[in-house]
Amino acid sequence: MRLTGVDLAAVRGGRTVFTGLSFGVGAGELLAVTGANGAGKSTLVRLIAGLIRPAAGTISLDPASEAGIAGVLHYLGHLDGLKTALTVRQNLDFWRALWNGGPVEPALARLGLSHLADLPVVVLSSGQKRRLAIARLLIAHRDLWLLDEPATGLDAEAEDNLGGLIGEHLAAGGMAVVATHRDLPVKATATLRLGAP
């Protein structure tokens, strides 16, 4: 499987964020998207996820999926996307049911959340909430992970754990596009620097 973007352009709020942007990422590969604030890292990730439309260019998956690109990806954005009134376990159960995924207990254990499973999300720290958002990646298999600043709020141990999860995903033939302003806890196959002259 290969994800390709060709001659992409993005406009946000009437401002051109980037033009003529092309990339490719295949099975077992990680594309790190870097650049200064406002260079378009999050915009590119959102374009790939189908949350916004490109002003020009194309994004394609080969071989094509009947469900489209959206059917083969997990998207982790800046916001954790959690229901704060629900417990940790109930949040994961929601996504398990939606995606027809597997059991939540292994994901809770892998992210060090088992002891918090019955607490409402509202009482969690920002780092714990981020770990819960990351746990969603393990509920159902998706070939493509789109991660926007995934290490935000994580301590060193949790960041290392994230690196291990990404590494395992790639080793199993998955792909990842990671927008980041810092070094990743796993080696990138290629780097796309936005805003570079």
Contact map, one row per residue, 1 for C-alpha under 8 A:
11100000000000000000000001100000000000000000000000000000000011100000000000000000000000000000000000000000000000000000000000000000000000000000000000000000000000000000000000000000000000000000000000000
11110000000000000000000111100000000000000000000000000000000011100000000000000000000000000000000000000000000000000000000000000000000000000000000000000000000000000000000000000000000000000000000000000
11111000000000000000000111000000000000000000000000000000001111000000000000000000000000000000000000000000000000000000000000000000000000000000000000000000000000000000000000000000000000000000000000000
01111100000000000000011110000000000000000000000000000000001110000000000000000000000000000000000000000000000000000000000000000000000000000000000000000000000000000000000000000000000000000000000000000
00111111000000000000111100000000000000000000000000000000111100000000000000000000000000000000000000000000000000000000000000000000000000000000000000000000000000000000000000000000000000000000000000000
00011111000000000001111000000000000000000000000000000000111000000000000000000000000000000000000000000000000000000000000000000000000000000000000000000000000000000000000000000000000000000000000000000
00001111100000000011110000000000000000000000000000000001110000000000000000000000000000000000000000000000000000000000000000000000000000000000000000000000000000000000000000000000000000000000000000000
00001111110000000111110000000000000000000000000000000111110000000000000000000000000000000000000000000000000000000000000000000000000000000000000000000000000000000000000000000000000000000000000000000
00000011111000011111100000000000000000000000000000000111100000000000000000000000000000000000000000000000000000000000000000000000000000000000000000000000000000000000000000000000000000000000000000000
00000001111100011110000000000000000000000011000000001111000000000000000000000000000000000000000000000000000000000000000000000000000000000000000000000000000000000000000000000000000000000000000000000
00000000111111111100000000000000000000000000000000000110000000000000000000000000000000000000000000000000000000000000000000000000000000000000000000000000000000000000000000000000000000000000000000000
00000000011111111000000000000000000000000000000000000000000000000000000000000000000000000000000000000000000000000000000000000000000000000000000000000000000000000000000000000000000000000000000000000
00000000001111100000000000000000000000000000000000000000000000000000000000000000000000000000000000000000000000000000000000000000000000000000000000000000000000000000000000000000000000000000000000000
00000000001111110000000000000000000000000000000000000000000000000000000000000000000000000000000000000000000000000000000000000000000000000000000000000000000000000000000000000000000000000000000000000
00000000001111111000000000000000000000000000000000000000000000000000000000000000000000000000000000000000000000000000000000000000000000000000000000000000000000000000000000000000000000000000000000000
00000000111101111110000000000000000000000000000000000000000000000000000000000000000000000000000000000000000000000000000000000000000000000000000000000000000000000000000000000000000000000000000000000
00000000111100111110000000000000000001110000000000000000000000000000000000000000000000000000000000000000000000000000000000000000000000000000000000000000000000000000000000000000000000000000000000000
00000001111000011111100000000000000000110000000000000000000000000000000000000000000000000000000000000000000000000000000000000000000000000000000000000000000000000000000000000000000000000000000001100
00000011110000011111100000000000000000000000000000000001000000000000000000000000000000000000000000000000000000000000000000000000000000000000000000000000000000000000000000000000000000000000000000000
00000111100000000111110000000000000000000000000000000000100000000000000000000000000000000000000000000000000000000000000000000000000000000000000000000000000000000000000000000000000000000000000000000
00001111100000000111111000000000000000000000000000000000000000000000000000000000000000000000000000000000000000000000000000000000000000000000000000000000000000000000000000000000000000000000000000000
00011111000000000001111100000000000000000000000000000000000000000000000000000000000000000000000000000000000000000000000000000000000000000000000000000000000000000000000000000000000000000000000000000
00011100000000000000111110000000000000000000000000000000000000000000000000000000000000000000000000000000000000000000000000000000000000000000000000000000000000000000000000000000000000000000000100000
01111000000000000000011111000000000000000000000000000000000000000000000000000000000000000000000000000000000000000000000000000000000000000000000000000000000000000000000000000000000000000000000000000
01110000000000000000001111101110000000000000000000000000000000000000000000000000000000000000000000000000000000000000000000000000000000000000000000000000000000000000000000000011100000000000000000000
11100000000000000000000111111000000000000000000000000000000000000000000000000000000000000000000000000000000000000000000000000000000000000000000000000000000000000000000000000010000000000000000000000
11000000000000000000000011111000000000000000000000000000000000000000000000000000000000000000000000000000000000000000000000000000000000000000000000000000000000000000000001001110000000000000000000000
00000000000000000000000001111100000000000000000000000000000000000000000000000000000000000000000000000000000000000000000000000000000000000000000000000000000000000000000011111110000000000000000000000
00000000000000000000000011111110000000000000000000000000000000000000000000000000000000000000000000000000000000000000000000000000000000000000000000000000000000000000000001000111000000000001110000000
00000000000000000000000010011111000000000000000000000000000000000000000000000000000000000000000000000000000000000000000000000000000000000000000000000000000000000000000001000011110000000011110000000
00000000000000000000000010001111100000000000000000000000000000000000000000000000000000000000000000000000000000000000000000000000000000000000000000000000000000000000000000000001110000000001111100000
00000000000000000000000000000111110000000000000000000000000000000000000000000000000000000000000000000000000000000000000000000000000000000000000000000000000000000000000000000000111100000001111100000
00000000000000000000000000000011111000001000000000000000000000000000000000000000000000000000000000000000000000000000000000000000000000000000000000000000000000000000000000000000111100000000001111000
00000000000000000000000000000001111100001000000000000000000000000000000000000000000000000000000000000000000000000000000000000000000000000000000000000000000000000000000000000000001110000000001111000
00000000000000000000000000000000111110111000000000000000000000000000000000000000000000000000000000000000000000000000000000000000000000000000000000000000000000000000000000000000000110000000000011110
00000000000000000000000000000000011111100000000000000000000000000000000000000000000000000000000000000000000000000000000000000000000000000000000000000000000000000000000000000000000010000000000001100
00000000000000000000000000000000001111110000000000000000000000000000000000000000000000000000000000000000000000000000000000000000000000000000000000000000000000000000000000000000000000000000000000000
00000000000000001000000000000000000111111000000000000000000000000000000000000000000000000000000000000000000000000000000000000000000000000000000000000000000000000000000000000000000000000000000000000
00000000000000001100000000000000001111111000000000000000000000000000000000000000000000000000000000000000000000000000000000000000000000000000000000000000000000000000000000000000000000000000000001100
00000000000000001100000000000000001011111111000000000000000000000000000000000000000000000000000000000000000000000000000000000000000000000000000000000000000000000000000000000000000000000000000001100
00000000000000000000000000000000111001111111100000000000000000000000000000000000000000000000000000000000000000000000000000000000000000000000000000010000000000000000000000000000001100000000000001000
00000000000000000000000000000000000000011111110000000000000000000000000000000000000000000000000000000000000000000000000000000000000000000000000000010000000000000000000000000000001000000000000000000
00000000010000000000000000000000000000011111111000000000000000000000000000000000000000000000000000000000000000000000000000000000000000000000000000000000000000000000000000000000000000000000000000000
00000000010000000000000000000000000000011111111100000000000000000000000000000000000000000000000000000000000000000000000000000000000000000000000000000000000000000000000000000000000000000000000000000
00000000000000000000000000000000000000001111111110000000000000000000000000000000000000000000000000000000000000000000000000000000000000000000000001110000000000000000000000000000111000000000000000000
00000000000000000000000000000000000000000111111111110000000000000000000000000000000000000000000000000000000000000000000000000000000000000000000000000000000000000000000000000000000000000000000000000
00000000000000000000000000000000000000000011111111111100000000000000000000000000000000000000000000000000000000000000000000000000000000000000000000000000000000000000000000000000000000000000000000000
00000000000000000000000000000000000000000001111111100000001000000000100000000000000000000000000000000000000000000000000000000000000000000000000000000000000000000000000000000000000000000000000000000
00000000000000000000000000000000000000000000111111110000000000000000110010100000000000000000000000000000000000000000000000000000000000000000000001000000000000000000000000000000000000000000000000000
00000000000000000000000000000000000000000000011111111000000000000000110000000000000000000000000000000000000000000000000000000000000000000000000000000000000000000000000000000000000000000000000000000
00000000000000000000000000000000000000000000011111111000000000000000000000000000000000000000000000000000000000000000000000000000000000000000000000000000000000000000000000000000000000000000000000000
00000000000000000000000000000000000000000000011011111100000000000000000000000000000000000000000000000000000000000000000000000000000000000000000000000000000000000000000000000000000000000000000000000
00000000010000000000000000000000000000000000001001111110000000000000000000000000000000000000000000000000000000000000000000000000000000000000000000000000000000000000000000000000000000000000000000000
00000001111000000000000000000000000000000000001000011111110000000000000000000000000000000000000000000000000000000000000000000000000000000000000000000000000000000000000000000000000000000000000000000
00000001111000000000000000000000000000000000000000001111100000000000000000000000000000000000000000000000000000000000000000000000000000000000000000000000000000000000000000000000000000000000000000000
00000011110000000010000000000000000000000000000000000111110000000000000000000000000000000000000000000000000000000000000000000000000000000000000000000000000000000000000000000000000000000000000000000
00001111100000000001000000000000000000000000000000000111111000000000000000000000000000000000000000000000000000000000000000000000000000000000000000000000000000000000000000000000000000000000000000000
00001111000000000000000000000000000000000000000000000101111100000000000000000000000000000000000000000000000000000000000000000000000000000000000000000000000000000000000000000000000000000000000000000
00111100000000000000000000000000000000000000000100000000111110000000000000000000000000000000000000000000000000000000000000000000000000000000000000000000000000000000000000000000000000000000000000000
00111000000000000000000000000000000000000000000000000000011111010000100000000000000000000000000000000000000000000000000000000000000000000000000000000000000000000000000000000000000000000000000000000
11110000000000000000000000000000000000000000000000000000001111111001100000000000000000000000000000000000000000000000000000000000000000000000000000000000000000000000000000000000000000000000000000000
11100000000000000000000000000000000000000000000000000000000111111000000000000000000000000000000000000000000000000000000000000000000000000000000000000000000000000000000000000000000000000000000000000
11000000000000000000000000000000000000000000000000000000000011111000000000000000000000000000000000000000000000000000000000000000000000000000000000000000000000000000000000000000000000000000000000000
00000000000000000000000000000000000000000000000000000000000111111101100000000000000000000000000000000000000000000000000000000000000000000000000000000000000000000000000000000000000000000000000000000
00000000000000000000000000000000000000000000000000000000000011111111101100000000000000000000000000000000000000000000000000000000000000000000000000000000000000000000000000000000000000000000000000000
00000000000000000000000000000000000000000000000000000000000000011111000000000000000000000000000000000000000000000000000000000000000000000000000000000000000000000000000000000000000000000000000000000
00000000000000000000000000000000000000000000000000000000000000001111111100000000000000000000000000000000000000000000000000000000000000000000000000000000000000000000000000000000000000000000000000000
00000000000000000000000000000000000000000000000000000000000010011111111100000000000000000000000000000000000000000000000000000000000000000000000000000000000000000000000000000000000000000000000000000
00000000000000000000000000000000000000000000000111000000000110011011111110000000000000000000000000000000000000000000000000000000000000000000000000000000000000000000000000000000000000000000000000000
00000000000000000000000000000000000000000000000011000000000000000011111110000000000000000000000000000000000000000000000000000000000000000000000000000000000000000000000000000000000000000000000000000
00000000000000000000000000000000000000000000000000000000000000001011111110000000000000000000000000000000000000000000000000000000000000000000010000000000000000000000000000000000000000000000000000000
00000000000000000000000000000000000000000000000000000000000000001011111111000000000000000000000000000000000000000000000000000000000000000000011100000000000000000000000000000000000000000000000000000
00000000000000000000000000000000000000000000000010000000000000000000111111100000000000000000000000000000000000000000000000000000000000000000011111000000000000000000000000000000000000000000000000000
00000000000000000000000000000000000000000000000000000000000000000000000111110000000000000000000000000000000000000000000000000000000000001000010111000000000000000000000000000000000000000000000000000
00000000000000000000000000000000000000000000000010000000000000000000000011111000000000000000000000000000000000000000000000000000000000000000000011100000000000000000000000000000000000000000000000000
00000000000000000000000000000000000000000000000000000000000000000000000001111111000000000000000000000000000000000000000000000000000011000000000011110100000000000000000000000000000000000000000000000
00000000000000000000000000000000000000000000000000000000000000000000000000111111000000000000000000000000000000000000000000000000000000000000000000111100000000000000000000000000000000000000000000000
00000000000000000000000000000000000000000000000000000000000000000000000000011111000000000000000000000000000000000000000000000000000000000000000000011100000000000000000000000000000000000000000000000
00000000000000000000000000000000000000000000000000000000000000000000000000011111100000000000000000000000000000000000000000000000000000000000000000000000000000000000000000000000000000000000000000000
00000000000000000000000000000000000000000000000000000000000000000000000000011111110000000000000000000000000000000000000000000000110010000000000000000000000000000000000000000000000000000000000000000
00000000000000000000000000000000000000000000000000000000000000000000000000000011111000000000000000000000000000000000000000000000000010000000000000000000000000000000000000000000000000000000000000000
00000000000000000000000000000000000000000000000000000000000000000000000000000001111100000010000000000000000000000000000010000000100010000000000000000000000000000000000000000000000000000000000000000
00000000000000000000000000000000000000000000000000000000000000000000000000000000111111000010000000000000000000000000000010000000000000000000000000000000000000000000000000000000000000000000000000000
00000000000000000000000000000000000000000000000000000000000000000000000000000000011111100000000000000000000000000000000111000000000000000000000000000000000000000000000000000000000000000000000000000
00000000000000000000000000000000000000000000000000000000000000000000000000000000001111100000000000000000000000000000000111000000000000000000000000000000000000000000000000000000000000000000000000000
00000000000000000000000000000000000000000000000000000000000000000000000000000000001111110110000000000000000000000000000110000000000000000000000000000000000000000000000000000000000000000000000000000
00000000000000000000000000000000000000000000000000000000000000000000000000000000000111111110000000000000000000000000111110000000000000000000000000000000000000000000000000000000000000000000000000000
00000000000000000000000000000000000000000000000000000000000000000000000000000000000001111111000000000000000000000001111110000000000100000000000000000000000000000000000000000000000000000000000000000
00000000000000000000000000000000000000000000000000000000000000000000000000000000000000111111100000000001000100000000110000000000000000000000000000000000000000000000000000000000000000000000000000000
00000000000000000000000000000000000000000000000000000000000000000000000000000000000001111111110000000000000000000000000000000000000000000000000000000000000000000000000000000000000000000000000000000
00000000000000000000000000000000000000000000000000000000000000000000000000000000011001111111111000000000000000000000000000000000000000000000000000000000000000000000000000000000000000000000000000000
00000000000000000000000000000000000000000000000000000000000000000000000000000000000000011111111100000001000000000000000000000000000000110010000000000000000000000000000000000000000000000000000000000
00000000000000000000000000000000000000000000000000000000000000000000000000000000000000001111111110000001000000000000000000000000000000000000000000000000000000000000000000000000000000000000000000000
00000000000000000000000000000000000000000000000000000000000000000000000000000000000000000111111111000000000000000000000000000000000000000000000000000000000000000000000000000000000000000000000000000
00000000000000000000000000000000000000000000000000000000000000000000000000000000000000000011111111101000000000000000000000000000000000010010000000000000000000000000000000000000000000000000000000000
00000000000000000000000000000000000000000000000000000000000000000000000000000000000000000001111111111111000000000000000000000000000000000011000000000000000000000000000000000000000000000000000000000
00000000000000000000000000000000000000000000000000000000000000000000000000000000000000000000111111111000000000000000000000000000000000000000000000000000000000000000000000000000000000000000000000000
00000000000000000000000000000000000000000000000000000000000000000000000000000000000000000000011111111000000000000000000000000000000000000000000000000000000000000000000000000000000000000000000000000
00000000000000000000000000000000000000000000000000000000000000000000000000000000000000000000001111111000000000000000000000000000000000000001000000000000000000000000000000000000000000000000000000000
00000000000000000000000000000000000000000000000000000000000000000000000000000000000000000000000111111100000000000000000000000000000000000001000000000000000000000000000000000000000000000000000000000
00000000000000000000000000000000000000000000000000000000000000000000000000000000000000000000001111111110000000000000000000000000000000000011100000000000000000000000000000000000000000000000000000000
00000000000000000000000000000000000000000000000000000000000000000000000000000000000000000000000100011111000000000000000000000000000000000011000000000000000000000000000000000000000000000000000000000
00000000000000000000000000000000000000000000000000000000000000000000000000000000000000000000000100001111111000000000000000000000000000000010000000000000000000000000000000000000000000000000000000000
00000000000000000000000000000000000000000000000000000000000000000000000000000000000000001001100100000111111100000000000000000000000000000010000000000000000000000000000000000000000000000000000000000
00000000000000000000000000000000000000000000000000000000000000000000000000000000000000000000000000000011111110000100000000000000000000000000000000000000000000000000000000000000000000000000000000000
00000000000000000000000000000000000000000000000000000000000000000000000000000000000000000000000000000011111111000000000000000000000000000000000000000000000000000000000000000000000000000000000000000
00000000000000000000000000000000000000000000000000000000000000000000000000000000000000000000000000000011111111100000000000000000000000110110000000000000000000000000000000000000000000000000000000000
00000000000000000000000000000000000000000000000000000000000000000000000000000000000000001000000000000001111111111100100000000000000100100000000000000000000000000000000000000000000000000000000000000
00000000000000000000000000000000000000000000000000000000000000000000000000000000000000000000000000000000111111111100000000000000000000000000000000000000000000000000000000000000000000000000000000000
00000000000000000000000000000000000000000000000000000000000000000000000000000000000000000000000000000000011111111000000000000000000000100000000000000000000000000000000000000000000000000000000000000
00000000000000000000000000000000000000000000000000000000000000000000000000000000000000000000000000000000001111111000000000000000001101100000000000000000000001001000000000000000000000000000000000000
00000000000000000000000000000000000000000000000000000000000000000000000000000000000000000000000000000000000111111110000000000000000000000000000000000000000000000000000000000000000000000000000000000
00000000000000000000000000000000000000000000000000000000000000000000000000000000000000000000000000000000000111111111100000000001001100000000000000000000000000000000000000000000000000000000000000000
00000000000000000000000000000000000000000000000000000000000000000000000000000000000000000000000000000000100110011111100000000000000000000000000000000000000000000000000000000000000000000000000000000
00000000000000000000000000000000000000000000000000000000000000000000000000000000000000000000000000000000000000011111110000000000000000000000000000000000000000000000000000000000000000000000000000000
00000000000000000000000000000000000000000000000000000000000000000000000000000000000000010000000000000000000000001111111000000000000000000000000000000000000000000000000000000000000000000000000000000
00000000000000000000000000000000000000000000000000000000000000000000000000000000000000111000000000000000000100001111111000000000000000000000000000000000000000000000000000000000000000000000000000000
00000000000000000000000000000000000000000000000000000000000000000000000000000000000000111000000000000000000000000011111100000000000000000000000000000000000000000000000000000000000000000000000000000
00000000000000000000000000000000000000000000000000000000000000000000000000000000000000110000000000000000000000000001111110100000000000000000000000000000000000000000000000000000000000000000000000000
00000000000000000000000000000000000000000000000000000000000000000000000000000000000111110000000000000000000000000000011111110000000000000000000000000000000000000000000000000000000000000000000000000
00000000000000000000000000000000000000000000000000000000000000000000000000000000011111110000000000000000000000000000001111110000100000000000000000000000000000000000000000000000000000000000000000000
00000000000000000000000000000000000000000000000000000000000000000000000000000000000110000000000000000000000000000000000111110000000000000000000000000000000000000000000000000000000000000000000000000
00000000000000000000000000000000000000000000000000000000000000000000000000000000000000000000000000000000000000000000001111111000000000000000000000000000000000000000000000000000000000000000000000000
00000000000000000000000000000000000000000000000000000000000000000000000000000000000000000000000000000000000000000000000111111111100000000000000000000000000000000000000000000000000000000000000000000
00000000000000000000000000000000000000000000000000000000000000000000000000000000000000000000000000000000000000000000000000111111100000000000000000000000000000000000000000000000000000000000000000000
00000000000000000000000000000000000000000000000000000000000000000000000000000000000000000000000000000000000000000000000000011111110000000000000000000000100000000000000000000000000000000000000000000
00000000000000000000000000000000000000000000000000000000000000000000000000000000000000000000000000000000000000000000000000011111111000000000000000000001111000000000000000000000000000000000000000000
00000000000000000000000000000000000000000000000000000000000000000000000000000000000000000000000000000000000000001000000000011111111100000000000000000000000000000000000000000000000000000000000000000
00000000000000000000000000000000000000000000000000000000000000000000000000000001010000000000000000000000000000000000000010011111111110000000000000000000000000000000000000000000000000000000000000000
00000000000000000000000000000000000000000000000000000000000000000000000000000001000000000000000000000000000000000000000000000111111111000000000000000101110000000000000000000000000000000000000000000
00000000000000000000000000000000000000000000000000000000000000000000000000000000000000000000000000000000000000101000000000000011111111100000000000000000010001000000000000000000000000000000000000000
00000000000000000000000000000000000000000000000000000000000000000000000000000000000000010000000000000000000100101000000000000001111111110000000000000000000000000000000000000000000000000000000000000
00000000000000000000000000000000000000000000000000000000000000000000000000010001110000000000000000000000000000000000000000000000111111111000000000000000000000000000000000000000000000000000000000000
00000000000000000000000000000000000000000000000000000000000000000000000000010000000000000000000000000000000000100000000000000000011111111100000000000100000000000000000000000000000000000000000000000
00000000000000000000000000000000000000000000000000000000000000000000000000000000000000000001000000000000001101100000000000000000001111111110000000000000000000000000000000000000000000000000000000000
00000000000000000000000000000000000000000000000000000000000000000000000000000000000000000001001000000000001000000000000000000000000111111111000000000000000000000000000000000000000000000000000000000
00000000000000000000000000000000000000000000000000000000000000000000000001000000000000000000000000000000000000000000000000000000000011111111110010000000000000000000000000000000000000000000000000000
00000000000000000000000000000000000000000000000000000000000000000000000000000000000000000000000000000000001000000000000000000000000001111111100000000000000000000000000000000000000000000000000000000
00000000000000000000000000000000000000000000000000000000000000000000000000000000000000000001001100001111001000000000000000000000000000111111100000000000000000000000000000000000000000000000000000000
00000000000000000000000000000000000000000000000000000000000000000000000000000000000000000000000100111100000000000000000000000000000000011111110000000000000000000000000000000000000000000000000000000
00000000000000000000000000000000000000000000000000000000000000000000000000000000000000000000000000001000000000000000000000000000000000001111111000000000000000000000000000000000000000000000000000000
00000000000000000000000000000000000000000000000000000000000000000000001111000000000000000000000000000000000000000000000000000000000000001001111110000000000000000000000000000100000000000000000000000
00000000000000000000000000000000000000000000000000000000000000000000000110000000000000000000000000000000000000000000000000000000000000000000111110000000000000000000000000001110000000000000000000000
00000000000000000000000000000000000000000000000000000000000000000000000111000000000000000000000000000000000000000000000000000000000000000000011111000000000000000000000000000111100000000000000000000
00000000000000000000000000000000000000000000000000000000000000000000000011110000000000000000000000000000000000000000000000000000000000001000011111100000000000000000000000000111110000000000000000000
00000000000000000000000000000000000000000000100010000000000000000000000011110000000000000000000000000000000000000000000000000000000000000000000111110000000000000000000000000001110000000000000000000
00000000000000000000000000000000000000000000100000000000000000000000000000111000000000000000000000000000000000000000000000000000000000000000000011111100000000000000000000000001111000000000000000000
00000000000000000000000000000000000000001100100000000000000000000000000000011100000000000000000000000000000000000000000000000000000000000000000001111100000000000000000000000000011100000000000000000
00000000000000000000000000000000000000000000000000000000000000000000000000001100000000000000000000000000000000000000000000000000000000000000000000111111000000000000000000000000011110000000000000000
00000000000000000000000000000000000000000000000000000000000000000000000000011100000000000000000000000000000000000000000000000000010001000000000000111111000000000000000000000000010100000000000000000
00000000000000000000000000000000000000000000000000000000000000000000000000000000000000000000000000000000000000000000000000000000000000000000000000001111110000100100000000000000000000000000000000000
00000000000000000000000000000000000000000000000000000000000000000000000000000000000000000000000000000000000000000000000000000010010000000000000000001111110000000000000000000000000000000000000000000
00000000000000000000000000000000000000000000000000000000000000000000000000000000000000000000000000000000000000000000000000000110010000000000000000000011111000000000000000000000000000000000000000000
00000000000000000000000000000000000000000000000000000000000000000000000000000000000000000000000000000000000000000000000000000010011000000000000000000011111111100000000000000000000000000000000000000
00000000000000000000000000000000000000000000000000000000000000000000000000000000000000000000000000000000000000000000000000000010000000000000000000000000111111100000000000000000000000000000000000000
00000000000000000000000000000000000000000000000000000000000000000000000000000000000000000000000000000000000000000000000000000000000000000000000000000000011111110000000000000000000000000000000000000
00000000000000000000000000000000000000000000000000000000000000000000000000000000000000000000000000000000000000000000000000000000000000000000000000000000011111111000000000000000000000000000000000000
00000000000000000000000000000000000000000000000000000000000000000000000000000000000000000000000000000000000000100000000000000000001000000000000000000000011111111100000000000000000000000000000000000
00000000000000000000000000000000000000000000000000000000000000000000000000000000000000000000000000000000000000000000000000000000000000000000000000000010011111111110000000000000000000001000000000000
00000000000000000000000000000000000000000000000000000000000000000000000000000000000000000000000000000000000000000000000000000000000000000000000000000000000111111111000000000000000000001000000000000
00000000000000000000000000000000000000000000000000000000000000000000000000000000000000000000000000000000000000100000000000000000000000000000000000000000000011111111100000000000000000000000000000000
00000000000000000000000000000000000000000000000000000000000000000000000000000000000000000000000000000000000000000000000000000000000000000000000000000010000001111111110000000000000000001000000000000
00000000000000000000000000000000000000000000000000000000000000000000000000000000000000000000000000000000000000000000000000000000000000000000000000000000000000111111111000000000000000011100000000000
00000000000000000000000000000000000000000000000000000000000000000000000000000000000000000000000000000000000000000000000000000000000000000000000000000000000000011111111100000000000000001100000000000
00000000000000000000000000000000000000000000000000000000000000000000000000000000000000000000000000000000000000000000000000000000000000000000000000000000000000001111111110000000000000000000000000000
00000000000000000000000000000000000000000000000000000000000000000000000000000000000000000000000000000000000000000000000000000000000000000000000000000000000000000111111111000001000000000100000000000
00000000000000000000000000000000000000000000000000000000000000000000000000000000000000000000000000000000000000000000000000000000000000000000000000000000000000000011111111100000000000000100000000000
00000000000000000000000000000000000000000000000000000000000000000000000000000000000000000000000000000000000000000000000000000000000000000000000000000000000000000001111111110000000000000000000000000
00000000000000000000000000010000000000000000000000000000000000000000000000000000000000000000000000000000000000000000000000000000000000000000000000000000000000000000111111111110000000000000000000000
00000000000000000000000000111100000000000000000000000000000000000000000000000000000000000000000000000000000000000000000000000000000000000000000000000000000000000000011111111111000000000000000000000
00000000000000000000000000010000000000000000000000000000000000000000000000000000000000000000000000000000000000000000000000000000000000000000000000000000000000000000001111111100000000000000000000000
00000000000000000000000000010000000000000000000000000000000000000000000000000000000000000000000000000000000000000000000000000000000000000000000000000000000000000000000111111100000000000000000000000
00000000000000000000000000110000000000000000000000000000000000000000000000000000000000000000000000000000000000000000000000000000000000000000001000000000000000000000000011111110000000000000000000000
00000000000000000000000000111000000000000000000000000000000000000000000000000000000000000000000000000000000000000000000000000000000000000000011110000000000000000000000011111111000000000000000000000
00000000000000000000000011111100000000000000000000000000000000000000000000000000000000000000000000000000000000000000000000000000000000000000001110000000000000000000000011001111100000000000000000000
00000000000000000000000010001110000000000000000000000000000000000000000000000000000000000000000000000000000000000000000000000000000000000000000111100000000000000000010001000111110000000000000000000
00000000000000000000000010000111100000000000100000000000000000000000000000000000000000000000000000000000000000000000000000000000000000000000000111100000000000000000000000000011111000000000000000000
00000000000000000000000000000111100000000000100000000000000000000000000000000000000000000000000000000000000000000000000000000000000000000000000011111100000000000000000000000001111100000000000000000
00000000000000000000000000000001110000001100100000000000000000000000000000000000000000000000000000000000000000000000000000000000000000000000000000111000000000000000000000000000111110000000000000000
00000000000000000000000000000001111000001000000000000000000000000000000000000000000000000000000000000000000000000000000000000000000000000000000000011100000000000000000000000000011111110000000000000
00000000000000000000000000000000011100000000000000000000000000000000000000000000000000000000000000000000000000000000000000000000000000000000000000001000000000000000000000000000001111100000000000000
00000000000000000000000000000000000000000000000000000000000000000000000000000000000000000000000000000000000000000000000000000000000000000000000000000000000000000000000000000000000111110000000000000
00000000000000000000000000000000000000000000000000000000000000000000000000000000000000000000000000000000000000000000000000000000000000000000000000000000000000000000000000000000000111111000000000000
00000000000000000000000000000000000000000000000000000000000000000000000000000000000000000000000000000000000000000000000000000000000000000000000000000000000000000010000000000000000101111111000000000
00000000000000000000000000000000000000000000000000000000000000000000000000000000000000000000000000000000000000000000000000000000000000000000000000000000000000110111000000000000000000111110000000000
00000000000000000000000000000000000000000000000000000000000000000000000000000000000000000000000000000000000000000000000000000000000000000000000000000000000000000011011000000000000000011111000000000
00000000000000000000000000000100000000000000000000000000000000000000000000000000000000000000000000000000000000000000000000000000000000000000000000000000000000000000000000000000000000011111100000000
00000000000000000000000000001111000000000000000000000000000000000000000000000000000000000000000000000000000000000000000000000000000000000000000000000000000000000000000000000000000000010111111000000
00000000000000000000000000001111000000000000000000000000000000000000000000000000000000000000000000000000000000000000000000000000000000000000000000000000000000000000000000000000000000000011111000000
00000000000000000000000000001111000000000000000000000000000000000000000000000000000000000000000000000000000000000000000000000000000000000000000000000000000000000000000000000000000000000001111100000
00000000000000000000000000000011110000000000000000000000000000000000000000000000000000000000000000000000000000000000000000000000000000000000000000000000000000000000000000000000000000000001111110000
00000000000000000000001000000011110000000000000000000000000000000000000000000000000000000000000000000000000000000000000000000000000000000000000000000000000000000000000000000000000000000000011111000
00000000000000000000000000000000111000000000000000000000000000000000000000000000000000000000000000000000000000000000000000000000000000000000000000000000000000000000000000000000000000000000001111110
00000000000000000100000000000000111100111000000000000000000000000000000000000000000000000000000000000000000000000000000000000000000000000000000000000000000000000000000000000000000000000000000111110
00000000000000000100000000000000001100110000000000000000000000000000000000000000000000000000000000000000000000000000000000000000000000000000000000000000000000000000000000000000000000000000000011111
00000000000000000000000000000000001000000000000000000000000000000000000000000000000000000000000000000000000000000000000000000000000000000000000000000000000000000000000000000000000000000000000011111
00000000000000000000000000000000000000000000000000000000000000000000000000000000000000000000000000000000000000000000000000000000000000000000000000000000000000000000000000000000000000000000000000111
